[in-house]
């Protein structure tokens, strides 16, 4: 099975007050349970807002690394959450990603991991 990353992109700042987060999370859990039932579940999680980020910059000259609070770039959207799945069929993954996008209302990107090498393989159960 190939491993895929499904990423959700969020606008900066807190969600709008009128957003039904409880309903969104319930819809998302329906999709997550379908992925689990199909045997494709690896991991999923939401991320804190950009304010919680720390960026580590490594200079080319080998001098000390610089730690900066917040993101390195100014962005209109940021990585808000991710899901890692396994599947034989890319179309199955696209179907899950479409449902995640519909449940959250957020832009979603699907990318396969590089061919698995040492240290890249997900844990087996």
N, C-alpha and C positions, 0 to 999 in steps of 0.2 A: 504494500500500500504506500502511496505517496502522501507526504505531509504538507498541509497548506496553512497559511496564515490568512485569516479574515480580519481586517482592521476596520474600525469605525472611526470616522473623523467628526469631531465636535467643534462647534464655534467656541471661542474663549468666553470665560465668565460662567456664572451660574445659569442653570436652565431657566427658561421663563416660568414665572409663578403659576401660569395657567396650564402648564404641561402636566399631564397625568402620568407621573413617574411610576406609580403603582401599577397602572394598566400596562405601561410599556414593559416593565419588568416581568409582569405575568405573561405577556405575549412572547417575550424573549425566552422565558423559561420553557414555554411550549416547544419552541424550536430547539432549545438545548436538550430537552428530553428526547426529541425525535433523533437528534444526532447521537445521543447516548444509546438509544435503542438500536440504531443502525450500526453501532460499534465504531463510530468515527470520532468519538469524544477524546480529546487530549487535555485541553485546558481552555478556560475563558476567564476574563476579568476586566473590570472597568478601571480606569486610571483617574487619579486626582487631577484637578485643574493645573494649568501651567505654572501657577504660583508655587506649587509644591516641587517643581523640577529643580534639579541641580545639573549644570552642564560642566563637564570636565574637558578642558582643552589641553592637548599635548603639543607643545612647541616642537618644531622640526629640529631645533638645535640641542635637544636633549635636556634643556633646563627644566625646572620644576613645573609640574602641571598646575593649571589654574582652575580653581573651582568657582563657579559663578552661580548665584541663585537665579532660578528661572531658566527659560529656554534660551538657546543661543541665537535663534532667529526670531524676527517679528513675523507672525503668521496669522492668517485669517481663520484657519482651521488647524486643529492639532489632533494627535492620536488620542482618542478618548477611551478606547477599549479594544480588546482583541480576543479572538477565538482561534485556537489551533485544532485542526481536525485531520483525520486520516481518511482516505478514500481511494478506491481503485479508479473511479470515474470522475473526471473533472466536472462533468455536468451535474453530478450529485452535489458537489461542493458549491457550484454556482447557484443551485436551487436553495441550499441552506443560506448562502450569503444574501440572496434576494429576499428571503423571508426575514433574515436579521435586519436588513435595510428597511423592509416594510414595517417591522415591529418597532424600530427605533426612530424611523424618519431621518436617519443620518446617512451620508454617503458611506459606501462600503467598498473596500478594495480586497481582491483575492490575489494572493501570490503563492506559488509553490516554493517550498524550501529547495535549496540546491540539493543535488543528489547527496544522500546521506553518507558522511564519512565519519571518522573517529570523533567522538564527542558531540555529534549532531543528532544521532538517533534518539527519538523519544523513548522514555522508559516503557518497558513492556510489562504487562500485568500477568 
